[in-house]
């Protein structure tokens, strides 16, 4: 009889359920350790140290996953944050800027989360290399913004890219084109963790390789991994040694996440003399943001609560725009010394996000992830700043891409700003159907990007194409039924129109 079988029968005979669960847990941890050791044994000597760190990190995450079950917040303890814990941006801005803003800027590092692929928009390779405006990619715009800062203030703000094993190689190739720009660019890689079989809770990888048929065996574990991998890369210590004090972290696909001098000044020169270690930019929810994570007060600390942590019975309450008025933009300002201190004490606590996936062959797996903003409760003197919506301009879909390519925005030194000709600040609601999902299909369907300055709402479904110089105003709904096609002719002005059926304009 195996030792596990003896433990199992012993636990069953004495068993309280908690003892039984403990035996199962120990057995799972043991089996996981055996499998990870087998994988580690296949690592070539030049990858051994790196792989070991990754698998150690994964083991800790797996251990916590076995300990924690169900949503990790007690709904009864959730309170609205105290008034002064979320400051209005206007108040921060009203303080103005000091004369020595350059010396403040020289303490800053810009970090962009660059681990994602463009697959959801039908593109191969890193998402940051998709063209978003006048042939410029997300990465181009980021470099232009920081270069403009460095030239304007004669400063040395570096750019750090957190890549994943999916994006690292392609990103590094493209970085050569910025060699003459006035921005130092550094990269480090987030960890590479094994996906686990949903049934057995064991890794599906048999060795360390992640190419060919093994590509589906591994994943980057969410942007909460930034703290550990930044620290392990040695870059954190190097930047502290250079006198850098804060990082500004944001998603590379959020085109609104530019360096804000007023927020930076508030961090470096706090009005009460006590510096914040962690600032989260939040903005007001609209109906489109009901699933976004929100800041709450929980056990006397500011805490980010995501929809996945909410007990089912309270999900509607969580989505309520009246009770939880703000959501996290994932624009974060964090003190480097605090990251180092907490990392060395192993004191950064982030909830585990269990992300289920189905692989191409039909196998159900889970990946264990964490979110960077969830660490807010581990830092001292944290603060939320309620920023204008313009600082949250993510491009997740081609519907978002249409907005940022249009005349709603003007581009200056890598930054997009809402056109002054737009009479109201809200962005139109755009929903493009499945024929537009892939970037190449989307581009093929627009001969030129329509004039959208007076647009409120656009819905497009089915086989629809747009000619040159089309103008869209008010609410426009265009639906081509299955088998039909609609060509919006060049120069057309559609104002508060519903177009359906079949419309072909033939050249003659």
C-alpha positions as CSV (number, residue, x, y, z in Angstrom):
1,X,0.0,0.0,0.0
2,X,1.5,3.4,-1.0
3,X,2.2,6.0,1.7
4,X,-0.5,8.2,0.2
5,X,-3.1,5.4,0.3
6,X,-2.2,4.8,4.0
7,X,-2.5,8.5,4.7
8,X,-5.7,8.7,2.8
9,X,-7.3,5.7,4.6
10,X,-6.1,7.0,8.0
11,X,-7.5,10.4,7.3
12,X,-10.8,8.9,6.2
13,X,-11.0,6.8,9.4
14,X,-10.2,9.6,11.8
15,X,-11.6,12.2,9.5
16,X,-12.8,15.5,10.1
17,X,-13.2,16.9,6.6
18,X,-10.5,19.5,7.3
19,X,-7.9,16.8,8.1
20,X,-8.9,14.9,4.9
21,X,-8.5,18.1,2.9
22,X,-5.1,18.7,4.4
23,X,-3.9,15.3,3.4
24,X,-5.1,15.9,-0.2
25,X,-3.4,19.3,-0.2
26,X,-0.1,17.9,0.9
27,X,-0.3,15.1,-1.7
28,X,-1.0,17.7,-4.4
29,X,1.9,19.8,-3.3
30,X,4.2,16.8,-3.3
31,X,3.1,15.7,-6.7
32,X,3.6,19.2,-8.1
33,X,7.1,19.4,-6.6
34,X,8.0,16.0,-8.3
35,X,6.7,17.3,-11.7
36,X,8.5,20.6,-11.4
37,X,11.7,18.9,-10.5
38,X,11.4,16.8,-13.6
39,X,10.9,19.9,-15.7
40,X,13.8,21.7,-14.1
41,X,16.1,18.7,-14.9
42,X,15.5,19.3,-18.6
43,X,16.8,22.9,-18.5
44,X,20.1,23.7,-20.3
45,X,22.8,25.0,-18.0
46,X,22.5,28.6,-19.3
47,X,18.7,28.6,-18.4
48,X,18.9,26.7,-15.2
49,X,19.1,29.7,-12.7
50,X,16.3,31.6,-14.5
51,X,14.0,28.5,-14.8
52,X,14.6,27.7,-11.1
53,X,13.5,31.2,-10.0
54,X,10.4,30.9,-12.2
55,X,9.4,27.5,-10.9
56,X,10.0,28.6,-7.2
57,X,7.7,31.6,-7.8
58,X,5.1,29.3,-9.3
59,X,5.4,26.8,-6.4
60,X,4.6,29.7,-3.9
61,X,1.6,30.7,-6.0
62,X,0.3,27.1,-6.2
63,X,0.7,26.7,-2.5
64,X,-1.4,29.8,-1.9
65,X,-3.9,28.6,-4.4
66,X,-4.4,25.3,-2.5
67,X,-4.8,27.3,0.8
68,X,-7.4,29.8,-0.5
69,X,-10.8,28.8,-1.8
70,X,-13.6,30.9,-3.2
71,X,-13.9,34.6,-3.4
72,X,-11.3,36.1,-1.1
73,X,-13.3,39.1,0.2
74,X,-15.8,39.1,3.1
75,X,-18.5,41.3,1.6
76,X,-19.6,42.4,5.1
77,X,-16.2,44.1,5.7
78,X,-16.2,46.2,2.5
79,X,-16.7,49.9,3.1
80,X,-16.6,53.0,1.0
81,X,-13.1,54.5,1.1
82,X,-12.7,57.5,3.5
83,X,-13.1,60.9,1.7
84,X,-9.4,61.9,1.9
85,X,-8.1,58.5,0.6
86,X,-9.3,59.3,-2.9
87,X,-8.3,62.9,-4.0
88,X,-9.8,64.7,-6.9
89,X,-7.3,65.4,-9.6
90,X,-8.3,69.1,-9.7
91,X,-7.1,69.5,-6.2
92,X,-3.7,68.0,-7.0
93,X,-3.4,70.1,-10.2
94,X,-4.3,73.3,-8.3
95,X,-1.1,73.1,-6.3
96,X,0.7,74.0,-9.6
97,X,4.3,73.0,-10.4
98,X,7.6,74.0,-8.7
99,X,10.4,75.8,-10.5
100,X,12.6,72.7,-10.2
101,X,10.3,70.3,-12.0
102,X,13.2,68.9,-14.0
103,X,14.9,67.6,-10.8
104,X,11.6,65.9,-9.8
105,X,11.3,64.3,-13.3
106,X,14.8,63.0,-13.0
107,X,13.6,60.7,-10.1
108,X,11.0,59.1,-12.4
109,X,11.1,55.8,-14.4
110,X,8.3,55.0,-16.9
111,X,7.3,51.3,-16.9
112,X,5.1,49.9,-19.6
113,X,3.4,46.4,-19.3
114,X,4.4,44.9,-22.7
115,X,3.6,41.2,-22.2
116,X,0.5,40.9,-24.4
117,X,0.1,39.6,-27.9
118,X,-2.2,41.2,-30.6
119,X,-4.1,37.9,-31.1
120,X,-7.5,39.3,-30.0
121,X,-7.2,41.8,-32.9
122,X,-6.0,39.1,-35.3
123,X,-2.3,40.1,-35.2
124,X,0.8,38.1,-34.7
125,X,3.5,39.3,-32.4
126,X,3.5,41.9,-29.6
127,X,0.4,44.1,-29.3
128,X,2.6,47.1,-28.8
129,X,3.8,46.8,-32.5
130,X,0.3,47.3,-34.0
131,X,-0.1,50.6,-35.9
132,X,-2.6,52.9,-34.1
133,X,-2.1,56.4,-35.6
134,X,-0.3,57.7,-38.8
135,X,1.7,54.5,-39.0
136,X,2.8,54.9,-35.4
137,X,2.6,51.9,-33.1
138,X,1.9,51.9,-29.3
139,X,5.6,51.6,-28.7
140,X,6.4,54.5,-31.1
141,X,4.0,56.8,-29.3
142,X,5.4,55.9,-25.9
143,X,9.0,56.6,-27.0
144,X,7.9,59.9,-28.6
145,X,6.1,61.0,-25.4
146,X,9.2,60.4,-23.2
147,X,11.6,61.8,-25.7
148,X,9.5,65.0,-25.8
149,X,9.6,65.2,-21.9
150,X,13.4,64.7,-21.9
151,X,14.0,67.3,-24.6
152,X,11.6,69.9,-23.1
153,X,13.0,69.7,-19.5
154,X,16.5,68.5,-20.3
155,X,15.9,65.4,-18.2
156,X,16.8,61.7,-18.3
157,X,13.5,59.7,-17.8
158,X,14.1,56.1,-18.9
159,X,11.6,53.7,-20.4
160,X,11.4,50.2,-19.0
161,X,9.4,47.5,-20.8
162,X,8.2,44.4,-19.0
163,X,8.1,41.8,-21.7
164,X,6.9,38.3,-21.6
165,X,8.5,35.3,-23.3
166,X,5.9,35.8,-26.0
167,X,6.9,39.4,-26.8
168,X,10.6,39.7,-25.8
169,X,12.4,38.6,-29.0
170,X,10.2,40.7,-31.4
171,X,10.3,43.7,-29.1
172,X,14.1,43.6,-28.8
173,X,14.5,43.5,-32.6
174,X,12.4,46.6,-33.0
175,X,14.2,48.6,-30.2
176,X,17.2,49.1,-32.5
177,X,15.2,51.8,-34.4
178,X,15.2,54.0,-31.3
179,X,18.9,53.9,-30.8
180,X,19.3,57.6,-31.7
181,X,16.3,58.8,-29.7
182,X,16.8,60.6,-26.4
183,X,15.3,57.8,-24.3
184,X,17.2,55.1,-22.5
185,X,15.2,51.9,-22.9
186,X,15.6,48.8,-20.7
187,X,13.7,45.6,-20.7
188,X,13.1,42.7,-18.3
189,X,11.0,39.6,-18.6
190,X,8.1,38.6,-16.5
191,X,8.1,35.0,-15.2
192,X,7.1,31.9,-17.3
193,X,4.8,29.6,-15.4
194,X,3.4,26.2,-16.4
195,X,-0.3,25.8,-17.2
196,X,-1.9,23.1,-15.1
197,X,-4.5,20.5,-16.1
198,X,-7.8,21.4,-14.5
199,X,-8.6,17.8,-13.5
200,X,-5.2,16.6,-12.2
201,X,-3.8,20.0,-11.1
202,X,-0.4,19.0,-12.5
203,X,1.6,20.8,-15.2
204,X,0.9,19.9,-18.8
205,X,4.6,20.7,-19.7
206,X,7.0,17.8,-19.7
207,X,10.2,19.9,-20.3
208,X,11.3,23.5,-20.3
209,X,11.0,24.2,-24.0
210,X,8.3,26.6,-25.1
211,X,8.3,26.4,-28.8
212,X,6.5,24.2,-31.3
213,X,3.9,22.0,-29.7
214,X,5.0,23.2,-26.2
215,X,3.9,26.8,-26.7
216,X,0.5,26.1,-25.1
217,X,2.2,24.7,-21.9
218,X,3.4,28.0,-20.5
219,X,2.0,31.4,-19.8
220,X,3.0,34.8,-18.3
221,X,1.3,35.1,-14.9
222,X,-0.4,38.5,-15.1
223,X,1.1,41.9,-14.4
224,X,1.2,41.4,-10.7
225,X,4.4,39.5,-11.4
226,X,6.1,42.8,-12.0
227,X,7.3,43.1,-8.4
228,X,9.2,39.8,-8.3
229,X,10.5,39.8,-11.8
230,X,11.6,43.5,-11.7
231,X,13.5,42.8,-8.4
232,X,15.0,39.5,-9.7
233,X,16.2,41.1,-12.9
234,X,18.6,43.4,-11.0
235,X,17.1,46.4,-12.8
236,X,15.3,47.7,-9.7
237,X,18.6,47.9,-7.7
238,X,20.4,49.6,-10.7
239,X,17.7,52.3,-11.0
240,X,17.7,53.0,-7.2
241,X,21.5,53.3,-7.4
242,X,21.0,55.9,-10.2
243,X,18.8,58.0,-7.8
244,X,15.4,57.0,-9.3
245,X,12.6,57.0,-6.7
246,X,9.3,56.3,-8.4
247,X,8.0,54.3,-11.3
248,X,4.9,55.2,-13.3
249,X,3.4,51.9,-14.4
250,X,0.7,51.5,-17.1
251,X,-0.6,49.2,-19.8
252,X,1.2,50.0,-23.2
253,X,-2.2,49.9,-24.9
254,X,-3.6,52.7,-22.7
255,X,-2.9,55.7,-24.9
256,X,-4.1,58.1,-22.1
257,X,-1.4,57.0,-19.7
258,X,1.1,59.8,-20.2
259,X,3.5,61.2,-17.5
260,X,1.5,63.7,-15.4
261,X,3.7,66.3,-13.8
262,X,1.1,67.4,-11.2
263,X,0.7,63.8,-9.8
264,X,4.5,63.4,-9.8
265,X,5.0,66.6,-7.9
266,X,2.3,65.6,-5.4
267,X,4.3,62.4,-4.8
268,X,7.7,64.0,-4.5
269,X,6.5,67.1,-2.5
270,X,3.5,65.9,-0.5
271,X,1.4,68.7,1.1
272,X,1.5,67.0,4.6
273,X,5.2,66.0,4.3
274,X,4.4,62.3,4.3
275,X,5.1,60.5,1.0
276,X,2.8,58.0,-0.6
277,X,4.3,54.7,-1.5
278,X,1.5,53.8,-3.9
279,X,-0.9,55.9,-5.9
280,X,-3.6,54.4,-8.1
281,X,-5.3,56.5,-10.7
282,X,-9.1,55.8,-10.7
283,X,-11.8,57.4,-12.8
284,X,-15.5,57.6,-12.7
285,X,-17.5,54.5,-13.9
286,X,-19.8,54.7,-16.9
287,X,-22.1,51.9,-18.0
288,X,-19.3,50.5,-20.1
289,X,-17.0,50.0,-17.0
290,X,-19.2,48.0,-14.6
291,X,-16.8,45.1,-14.5
292,X,-13.7,47.2,-13.7
293,X,-12.0,46.7,-10.3
294,X,-12.8,49.3,-7.7
295,X,-11.1,50.8,-4.6
296,X,-12.7,50.0,-1.2
297,X,-11.8,50.3,2.4
298,X,-11.2,46.9,3.9
299,X,-9.8,46.2,7.3
300,X,-8.6,49.8,7.5
301,X,-6.6,49.6,4.3
302,X,-7.3,50.7,0.8
303,X,-8.0,47.6,-1.2
304,X,-8.6,46.8,-4.9
305,X,-11.6,44.5,-5.3
306,X,-12.1,42.8,-8.7
307,X,-15.3,41.3,-10.0
308,X,-13.8,37.8,-9.7
309,X,-13.5,38.2,-5.9
310,X,-17.1,39.2,-5.4
311,X,-19.5,36.5,-4.0
312,X,-22.1,35.8,-6.6
313,X,-24.9,37.2,-4.5
314,X,-23.3,40.6,-4.6
315,X,-22.2,40.9,-8.2
316,X,-25.0,43.2,-9.2
317,X,-24.3,45.4,-6.2
318,X,-20.6,45.5,-7.2
319,X,-21.6,46.6,-10.8
320,X,-23.8,49.4,-9.5
321,X,-22.6,52.7,-10.7
322,X,-24.2,54.5,-7.8
323,X,-22.5,52.5,-5.0
324,X,-19.1,52.0,-6.5
325,X,-18.5,55.1,-8.6
326,X,-14.9,54.6,-9.6
327,X,-12.7,52.0,-11.2
328,X,-9.0,51.3,-11.5
329,X,-7.3,52.6,-14.7
330,X,-4.2,50.5,-14.0
331,X,-2.1,53.7,-14.1
332,X,0.0,53.3,-10.9
333,X,2.8,55.3,-9.2
334,X,5.0,53.3,-6.9
335,X,8.0,54.0,-4.8
336,X,11.0,51.9,-5.8
337,X,12.4,51.7,-2.2
338,X,9.0,50.3,-1.1
339,X,9.0,47.6,-3.7
340,X,12.5,46.6,-2.7
341,X,11.6,46.5,1.0
342,X,8.4,44.5,0.6
343,X,10.0,42.1,-1.9
344,X,12.8,41.3,0.4
345,X,10.4,40.6,3.3
346,X,8.2,38.6,0.9
347,X,5.4,40.9,2.1
348,X,3.5,41.7,-1.1
349,X,0.1,40.2,-0.9
350,X,-2.0,39.9,-4.0
351,X,-5.1,37.8,-4.5
352,X,-4.8,34.9,-6.9
353,X,-6.8,35.1,-10.1
354,X,-7.7,31.7,-11.5
355,X,-8.0,32.0,-15.3
356,X,-9.5,28.9,-17.0
357,X,-8.6,28.3,-20.6
358,X,-9.4,25.6,-23.2
359,X,-6.5,24.7,-25.4
360,X,-6.8,24.0,-29.1
361,X,-7.0,20.3,-28.6
362,X,-9.9,20.7,-26.1
363,X,-7.9,20.2,-22.9
364,X,-9.1,22.3,-20.0
365,X,-6.3,24.1,-18.1
366,X,-6.0,26.8,-15.5
367,X,-3.4,29.5,-15.1
368,X,-2.8,31.2,-11.8
369,X,-2.3,35.0,-12.1
370,X,-2.1,38.2,-10.0
371,X,-2.8,41.8,-10.8
372,X,-0.3,44.7,-10.1
373,X,-2.9,47.0,-8.5
374,X,-4.0,44.3,-5.9
375,X,-0.7,45.0,-4.0
376,X,-2.0,48.4,-2.9
377,X,-2.9,47.1,0.5
378,X,0.7,46.0,1.2
379,X,2.1,49.6,0.8
380,X,2.1,52.4,3.3
381,X,0.2,55.6,2.9
382,X,-1.6,54.6,-0.3
383,X,-3.8,57.0,-2.2
384,X,-6.3,57.0,-5.0
385,X,-6.5,60.0,-7.4
386,X,-9.7,60.5,-9.3
387,X,-8.4,61.5,-12.8
388,X,-10.2,62.7,-15.9
389,X,-11.5,60.0,-18.2
390,X,-8.9,61.1,-20.8
391,X,-6.2,59.3,-18.9
392,X,-8.0,56.0,-19.6
393,X,-7.9,55.4,-23.4
394,X,-7.3,51.7,-23.8
395,X,-7.2,50.0,-27.2
396,X,-8.5,46.5,-26.7
397,X,-10.5,46.0,-29.9
398,X,-10.8,47.5,-33.4
399,X,-13.8,49.5,-32.1
400,X,-11.3,51.3,-29.8
401,X,-8.9,51.6,-32.7
402,X,-11.5,53.4,-34.8
403,X,-11.9,56.0,-32.1
404,X,-8.1,56.8,-31.7
405,X,-7.5,56.8,-35.5
406,X,-10.4,59.3,-36.0
407,X,-10.5,63.1,-36.0
408,X,-11.9,62.9,-32.4
409,X,-8.2,63.1,-31.4
410,X,-5.2,65.1,-32.4
411,X,-1.7,63.8,-32.0
412,X,1.1,65.9,-30.6
413,X,4.5,64.6,-29.5
414,X,3.2,61.1,-29.1
415,X,0.1,62.2,-27.0
416,X,-3.5,62.0,-28.1
417,X,-5.8,64.8,-27.0
418,X,-9.5,65.2,-27.7
419,X,-10.1,67.6,-30.5
420,X,-11.3,71.0,-29.4
421,X,-14.0,70.8,-32.1
422,X,-15.7,68.1,-30.2
423,X,-18.5,69.8,-28.3
424,X,-18.8,67.3,-25.4
425,X,-16.1,65.4,-23.7
426,X,-17.7,61.9,-23.7
427,X,-16.3,59.5,-26.3
428,X,-18.9,58.0,-28.7
429,X,-19.9,54.4,-28.0
430,X,-18.7,52.3,-31.0
431,X,-19.6,48.6,-31.6
432,X,-18.1,47.0,-34.7
433,X,-19.3,43.5,-35.5
434,X,-17.3,40.4,-36.1
435,X,-16.4,41.2,-39.7
436,X,-14.2,44.0,-38.2
437,X,-12.5,42.0,-35.4
438,X,-9.1,41.5,-37.2
439,X,-7.1,44.6,-37.9
440,X,-6.5,43.6,-41.5
441,X,-10.2,43.2,-42.1
442,X,-11.0,46.4,-40.3
443,X,-8.5,48.4,-42.4
444,X,-9.9,46.9,-45.6
445,X,-13.4,48.0,-44.8
446,X,-12.6,51.7,-44.4
447,X,-11.2,53.6,-47.4
448,X,-10.6,56.4,-45.0
449,X,-11.6,56.9,-41.3
450,X,-15.0,58.7,-41.1
451,X,-15.5,62.1,-39.6
452,X,-16.8,61.3,-36.1
453,X,-16.7,64.7,-34.4
454,X,-20.5,64.8,-33.9
455,X,-21.0,61.0,-33.4
456,X,-22.7,59.7,-30.2
457,X,-23.2,56.0,-31.0
458,X,-22.2,53.7,-33.9
459,X,-23.2,50.1,-34.3
460,X,-22.1,48.2,-37.4
461,X,-22.9,44.5,-38.1
462,X,-22.3,42.2,-41.1
463,X,-20.6,42.8,-44.4
464,X,-20.2,46.6,-44.4
465,X,-17.6,48.9,-46.1
466,X,-17.1,52.6,-45.9
467,X,-16.0,54.8,-48.8
468,X,-13.8,57.9,-48.5
469,X,-14.8,61.0,-46.5
470,X,-17.9,59.6,-44.9
471,X,-19.4,61.6,-42.0
472,X,-21.2,60.0,-39.1
473,X,-23.3,62.1,-36.7
474,X,-25.7,61.4,-33.8
475,X,-26.7,57.7,-33.6
476,X,-25.9,55.6,-36.6
477,X,-26.8,51.9,-36.9
478,X,-25.8,49.9,-40.0
479,X,-26.8,46.3,-40.2
480,X,-26.2,44.1,-43.3
481,X,-28.2,40.9,-42.9
482,X,-26.6,37.5,-43.6
483,X,-25.8,37.3,-47.3
484,X,-26.3,41.0,-47.9
485,X,-23.7,43.7,-48.3
486,X,-23.8,47.4,-47.5
487,X,-21.3,49.8,-49.1
488,X,-21.6,53.3,-47.6
489,X,-20.7,55.6,-50.6
490,X,-17.9,58.1,-50.6
491,X,-18.9,61.5,-49.1
492,X,-22.1,60.1,-47.5
493,X,-23.4,62.0,-44.4
494,X,-25.3,59.7,-42.0
495,X,-27.0,61.5,-39.2
496,X,-29.3,59.6,-36.8
497,X,-29.8,56.9,-39.4
498,X,-30.5,53.2,-39.4
499,X,-29.3,51.5,-42.6
500,X,-30.2,47.9,-43.1
501,X,-30.7,45.3,-45.9
502,X,-28.6,45.5,-49.0
503,X,-26.9,48.6,-50.5
504,X,-24.4,48.4,-53.3
505,X,-23.2,51.5,-55.1
506,X,-21.6,50.6,-58.4
507,X,-19.0,52.7,-60.1
508,X,-19.8,53.5,-63.8
